[in-house]
């Protein structure tokens, strides 16, 4: 399905909304592939942003929530927990430094 904004969804629907497994591509180039619940990313999935960031892990109501791995184009990696979109764990930088706090 193509939306008026230019975004595209390919996958399962329920009551006219993305629900189940699918891929949503936003008009600006970001892509999410995974499970949806009532129109929002919910469950396990992978998000690739248009600027090169990537996240693979758990989502709830459209936000990163639970365990996951976030990687920046620089090589910096965050692996740990998210709570409603906020990180809560150690971060490893591209140069090998580890930040915990």
matplotlib code that plots the C-alpha trace (Angstrom):
import matplotlib.pyplot as plt

x = [0.0, 1.3, 0.3, -0.3, 3.0, 4.9, 5.5, 5.0, 3.8, 4.1, 2.7, -0.2, -3.2, -6.0, -8.8, -6.9, -3.8, -0.4, -0.7, 1.5, 4.7, 5.7, 8.0, 7.3, 9.4, 9.0, 9.1, 12.5, 14.1, 14.1, 12.9, 11.4, 11.0, 9.3, 6.1, 3.4, 0.5, -2.4, -0.3, 2.9, 6.2, 5.7, 7.7, 11.0, 12.2, 15.0, 15.1, 17.5, 17.4, 18.1, 21.2, 22.8, 21.9, 20.5, 18.7, 17.7, 15.7, 12.4, 9.8, 6.6, 4.1, 6.5, 9.5, 12.6, 11.7, 13.5, 16.8, 18.4, 21.6, 21.9, 24.8, 25.9, 27.8, 30.9, 31.0, 29.8, 27.6, 25.0, 23.9, 21.4, 18.0, 15.7, 12.8, 10.2, 13.0, 15.7, 18.9, 19.8, 23.1, 26.8, 28.0, 31.0, 32.6, 34.3, 37.8, 37.1, 36.3, 33.4, 31.0, 28.9, 26.7]
y = [0.0, 3.4, 6.4, 10.0, 11.0, 8.6, 6.0, 2.4, -0.6, -4.2, -6.8, -8.1, -5.9, -6.0, -3.5, -1.4, -1.1, -2.8, -5.7, -8.8, -9.0, -6.4, -3.8, 0.0, 2.4, 6.1, 8.7, 10.0, 6.6, 4.9, 1.3, -1.0, -4.7, -6.7, -7.1, -4.5, -4.2, -1.9, 0.2, 0.5, -1.4, -3.8, -7.0, -7.9, -5.9, -4.1, -0.4, 1.2, 5.0, 7.1, 8.5, 5.0, 4.2, 0.8, -0.9, -4.6, -5.6, -5.2, -2.5, -1.6, 0.9, 2.2, 2.8, 0.8, -1.1, -4.1, -5.7, -4.5, -3.4, 0.1, 0.8, 4.2, 4.6, 5.6, 2.1, 3.0, 0.3, 0.3, -3.2, -3.4, -2.4, 0.3, 1.7, 3.5, 4.7, 5.5, 3.6, 2.1, 0.2, 0.3, 1.8, 0.7, 3.4, 2.7, 3.2, 0.4, 2.6, 1.4, 3.7, 2.5, 4.8]
z = [0.0, -0.9, 1.3, 0.2, 1.9, -0.4, 2.3, 1.4, 3.4, 2.2, 4.6, 6.6, 7.6, 10.1, 10.0, 7.4, 9.5, 9.3, 11.7, 11.6, 9.7, 7.1, 5.8, 6.0, 4.0, 4.9, 2.2, 3.5, 3.1, 6.5, 6.5, 9.2, 8.7, 11.5, 13.3, 13.6, 16.1, 15.2, 12.8, 14.9, 15.0, 17.9, 18.7, 17.0, 14.0, 12.3, 11.5, 9.0, 9.0, 6.0, 7.6, 8.1, 11.7, 12.3, 15.1, 15.5, 18.5, 20.3, 19.8, 21.7, 20.3, 17.7, 20.1, 20.9, 24.0, 25.4, 24.2, 21.0, 19.2, 17.8, 15.4, 14.0, 10.7, 12.7, 14.1, 17.6, 19.0, 21.8, 22.9, 25.8, 27.0, 25.8, 27.8, 25.6, 23.2, 25.8, 26.1, 29.5, 29.3, 28.2, 24.9, 22.9, 20.7, 17.4, 19.0, 21.5, 24.5, 26.7, 28.5, 31.3, 33.3]

ax = plt.figure().add_subplot(projection="3d")
ax.plot(x, y, z, "-o")
ax.set_aspect("equal")
plt.show()
